[in-house]
Amino acid sequence: MATPAIEVRGIRELGSALRQIDKELPKGIRTEFLPMAKMVVAAVKRKATAEFKHPTGQAISSIRPRASQSGAGIAFGGKAAPYYPWLDFGGSVGPKDATGHGTIHRWWIKGGRYVYPTIEEKRPEIMDAVDKAIVAVTRRAHLEVR
C-alpha cells in the first residue's frame, strides 16, 4: 500500500496541510520558529549595543522576537522607542530647518545598520533552523519529510 503524500511549497501551505490533520499542529510552527527569531534578536542587540551611546536604553529593549504560524520576525521601535527606525535606517528628525528637513540628520542607509544586515549574516543559520523546525513539526504529525 502506498503512503499518502502531501506536497507543500511554503510555510502557509504547510500550516494548512497540518490543520487538515489536526487543528493544533500548526501551533507547533510558531513554537519552532520563536527560538530562531530570538537568536537573531540577540545578535541584533549585540551589534546595536556596540554602537549606541546609551546601550541599555529603550531602543535596545524595543527589539523583540516575533513568531506566528506563518513565520518569524523582529519587532522594533513602537511606543517605547519610536525613534528606533531612525537609529537603524537614518533620516532627519527634530524641528524643521529652513530647507524643510529635520535639524538632526543621520545618513540614510537603505538596508539599515542592525536588523537587516544581521538577518543577512545569519541567513545560513536561519535556513538550517527553518529546515529543522519543519522536520520537527511534521514528525509530530507522524509525517515523513523528503
C-alpha positions as CSV (number, residue, x, y, z in Angstrom):
1,M,0.0,0.0,0.0
2,A,1.4,3.4,-1.0
3,T,1.9,6.1,1.7
4,P,-0.3,9.2,1.2
5,A,1.7,12.2,0.3
6,I,1.3,15.9,0.8
7,E,3.3,18.3,-1.3
8,V,4.0,21.6,0.3
9,R,5.8,24.6,-1.2
10,G,5.5,27.2,1.6
11,I,5.0,27.7,5.3
12,R,1.4,28.8,4.9
13,E,0.7,25.7,2.8
14,L,2.4,23.6,5.5
15,G,0.1,25.2,8.1
16,S,-3.0,24.5,6.0
17,A,-1.9,20.9,5.4
18,L,-1.2,20.3,9.1
19,R,-4.5,21.9,10.1
20,Q,-6.3,19.3,8.0
21,I,-4.7,16.6,10.0
22,D,-5.1,18.2,13.4
23,K,-6.1,21.8,14.3
24,E,-3.4,22.0,17.0
25,L,-0.5,21.1,14.7
26,P,0.1,24.5,13.1
27,K,0.8,26.0,16.6
28,G,4.0,23.9,16.6
29,I,5.3,26.0,13.7
30,R,5.2,29.1,15.9
31,T,6.9,27.2,18.8
32,E,9.7,26.1,16.5
33,F,10.2,29.5,14.9
34,L,10.4,31.6,18.0
35,P,13.9,30.4,19.0
36,M,15.1,31.3,15.5
37,A,13.8,34.9,16.0
38,K,15.4,35.0,19.5
39,M,18.8,34.0,18.0
40,V,18.6,36.9,15.5
41,V,17.4,39.4,18.1
42,A,20.3,38.6,20.4
43,A,22.7,39.2,17.5
44,V,21.0,42.5,16.6
45,K,21.1,43.7,20.2
46,R,24.9,42.9,20.4
47,K,25.6,44.8,17.2
48,A,23.4,47.8,18.2
49,T,24.7,47.9,21.8
50,A,28.3,48.2,20.5
51,E,27.3,51.4,18.6
52,F,24.6,53.2,20.7
53,K,25.6,55.9,23.1
54,H,23.2,54.5,25.7
55,P,23.2,50.8,25.1
56,T,20.9,49.9,27.9
57,G,18.2,52.3,26.8
58,Q,14.7,51.8,25.4
59,A,15.9,51.4,21.8
60,I,17.7,48.1,22.6
61,S,14.9,46.8,24.8
62,S,12.4,47.6,22.0
63,I,14.0,44.9,19.7
64,R,11.8,41.8,20.3
65,P,11.4,38.4,18.6
66,R,8.0,37.5,17.0
67,A,6.7,34.3,15.6
68,S,3.5,33.1,14.1
69,Q,2.2,30.0,12.3
70,S,3.4,31.6,9.1
71,G,6.8,32.8,10.0
72,A,9.2,34.6,12.3
73,G,10.3,38.2,12.6
74,I,11.7,41.0,14.6
75,A,9.7,44.0,16.0
76,F,11.5,47.2,17.0
77,G,10.6,50.7,18.0
78,G,7.0,51.1,18.7
79,K,5.7,53.3,21.5
80,A,8.7,52.5,23.7
81,A,11.3,53.8,21.2
82,P,9.6,55.4,18.2
83,Y,12.9,56.7,17.1
84,Y,14.5,53.3,16.6
85,P,13.9,53.2,12.8
86,W,15.9,56.5,12.6
87,L,18.8,54.9,14.5
88,D,18.8,51.9,12.2
89,F,18.0,53.4,8.8
90,G,18.8,57.1,9.2
91,G,16.9,60.2,8.1
92,S,16.1,63.6,9.5
93,V,14.3,64.3,12.8
94,G,13.7,67.3,15.1
95,P,12.4,70.7,14.3
96,K,12.4,71.6,10.6
97,D,15.2,73.9,9.4
98,A,15.0,76.4,6.6
99,T,15.2,73.6,4.0
100,G,12.2,71.8,5.5
101,H,14.3,68.9,6.8
102,G,14.8,67.9,10.4
103,T,17.7,69.6,12.2
104,I,19.1,66.3,13.3
105,H,20.3,64.2,10.4
106,R,21.7,60.7,10.2
107,W,22.8,59.3,6.9
108,W,20.2,57.2,5.3
109,I,21.2,53.5,4.9
110,K,18.7,51.6,2.7
111,G,19.4,48.2,4.2
112,G,19.7,49.5,7.7
113,R,22.6,49.2,10.2
114,Y,21.5,46.5,12.5
115,V,18.4,44.4,11.8
116,Y,18.6,43.6,8.1
117,P,22.4,43.2,8.0
118,T,22.2,40.8,10.9
119,I,19.5,38.8,9.3
120,E,21.7,38.5,6.2
121,E,24.7,37.5,8.2
122,K,22.6,34.8,10.0
123,R,20.9,33.6,6.8
124,P,22.7,30.1,6.7
125,E,21.8,29.5,10.4
126,I,18.2,30.7,9.8
127,M,17.8,28.4,6.8
128,D,19.1,25.5,8.8
129,A,16.8,26.3,11.7
130,V,13.8,26.5,9.3
131,D,14.6,23.1,7.9
132,K,14.9,21.6,11.4
133,A,11.7,23.4,12.5
134,I,9.7,21.9,9.6
135,V,11.1,18.4,10.2
136,A,10.2,18.7,13.9
137,V,6.6,19.9,13.3
138,T,6.0,17.3,10.6
139,R,7.4,14.5,12.7
140,R,5.0,15.4,15.5
141,A,2.3,14.9,12.9
142,H,3.8,11.5,12.1
143,L,4.6,12.5,8.6
144,E,7.8,11.7,6.6
145,V,9.7,14.7,5.2
146,R,11.7,14.5,2.0
